[in-house]
Amino acid sequence: MADEGREPLFDAVFEGTVIEWRGPAPYLFVPLPDELMGELRHAARLASYGWGVVPVSAEVDGAPFTSSLFPRAGGYLLPVKVSVQKTTGVGIGSRVTVRITVLG
């Protein structure tokens, strides 16, 4: 998923379960697996634009979008945009295939 000739700092495919986290408003997220944290944290140091948020290109069940990973409880959450939820039919508790790419 390289973008505009930039090399990926991190690229992973994994399965996860969609959860709801109520911050200022209810949102759906996919938590990233613990086994990805070491390599992802290294890429995050280079790509984060502040507050630990990491911009990514992502796919959830084949639907591509751009977003940012949110740091939460020592890990990261990938927000699942409403347009992706509608396109794929995913909701709370859905098991999904996710691909994320952090670009340098």
For each residue, the residues with C-beta under 8 A, 3 or more apart:
1: 8 11 57 59 64 99 101
2: 5 6 7 8 101 103
3: 6 57 101 103
4:
5: 2
6: 2 3 103 104
7: 2 103 104
8: 1 2 11 101 102 103 104
9: 42 43 46 47 102 103 104
10: 39 40 42 43 100 101 102
11: 1 8 99 100 101 102
12: 36 39 40 99 100
13: 97 98 99
14: 32 33 36 97 98
15: 95 96 97 98
16: 30 31 32 33 78 95 96 98
17: 30 31 93 94 95 96
18: 28 29 30 80 90 91 92 93 94 96
19: 28 29 30 31 77 92
20: 26 27 28 29 92
21: 26 27 29 72 77
22: 25 26 27
23: 27
24:
25: 22
26: 20 21 22
27: 20 21 22 23 79 80
28: 18 19 20 79 80 85 90 91 92
29: 18 19 20 21 70 77 78 79 80
30: 16 17 18 19 60 77 78 80 96 98
31: 16 17 19 72 75 76 77 78
32: 14 16 36 37 40 69 75 76 77 78 100
33: 14 16 36
34: 37 75
35:
36: 12 14 32 33 39 40
37: 32 34 40 41 74 75 76
38: 41 42
39: 10 12 36 42 43
40: 10 12 32 36 37 43 44 54 69 76 102
41: 37 38 44 45
42: 9 10 38 39 45 46
43: 9 10 39 40 46 47 54 102 104
44: 40 41 47 48 52 54 69 76 102
45: 41 42 48
46: 9 42 43 104
47: 9 43 44 54 55 102 103 104
48: 44 45 51 52 53 54
49: 53 55
50: 53
51: 48 71
52: 44 48 70 71
53: 48 49 50 68 69 70 71
54: 40 43 44 47 48 68 69 76 102
55: 47 49 66 67 68 102 103
56: 66 67 68 69 78 100 101 102 103
57: 1 3 64 65 66 100 101 103
58: 64 65 66 67 78 98 99 100 101
59: 1 62 63 64 65 97 98 99
60: 30 63 65 78 80 84 88 90 96 97 98
61: 88 90 96 97
62: 59 88 97
63: 59 60 84 87 88
64: 1 57 58 59
65: 57 58 59 60 81 83 84
66: 55 56 57 58
67: 55 56 58 78 79 81
68: 53 54 55 56 79
69: 32 40 44 53 54 56 76 77 78 100
70: 29 52 53 76 77 79
71: 51 52 53 75 76
72: 21 31 75 76 77
73:
74: 37
75: 31 32 34 37 71 72
76: 31 32 37 40 44 54 69 70 71 72
77: 19 21 29 30 31 32 69 70 72
78: 16 29 30 31 32 56 58 60 67 69 98 100
79: 27 28 29 67 68 70
80: 18 27 28 29 30 60 84 85 90 96
81: 65 67 84 85
82: 85 86
83: 65 86 87
84: 60 63 65 80 81 87 88 90
85: 28 80 81 82 88 89 90 91
86: 82 83 89
87: 63 83 84
88: 60 61 62 63 84 85 96
89: 85 86 94
90: 18 28 60 61 80 84 85 94 96
91: 18 28 85 94
92: 18 19 20 28
93: 17 18
94: 17 18 89 90 91
95: 15 16 17
96: 15 16 17 18 30 60 61 80 88 90
97: 13 14 15 59 60 61 62
98: 13 14 15 16 30 58 59 60 78
99: 1 11 12 13 58 59
100: 10 11 12 32 56 57 58 69 78
101: 1 2 3 8 10 11 56 57 58
102: 8 9 10 11 40 43 44 47 54 55 56
103: 2 3 6 7 8 9 47 55 56 57
104: 6 7 8 9 43 46 47
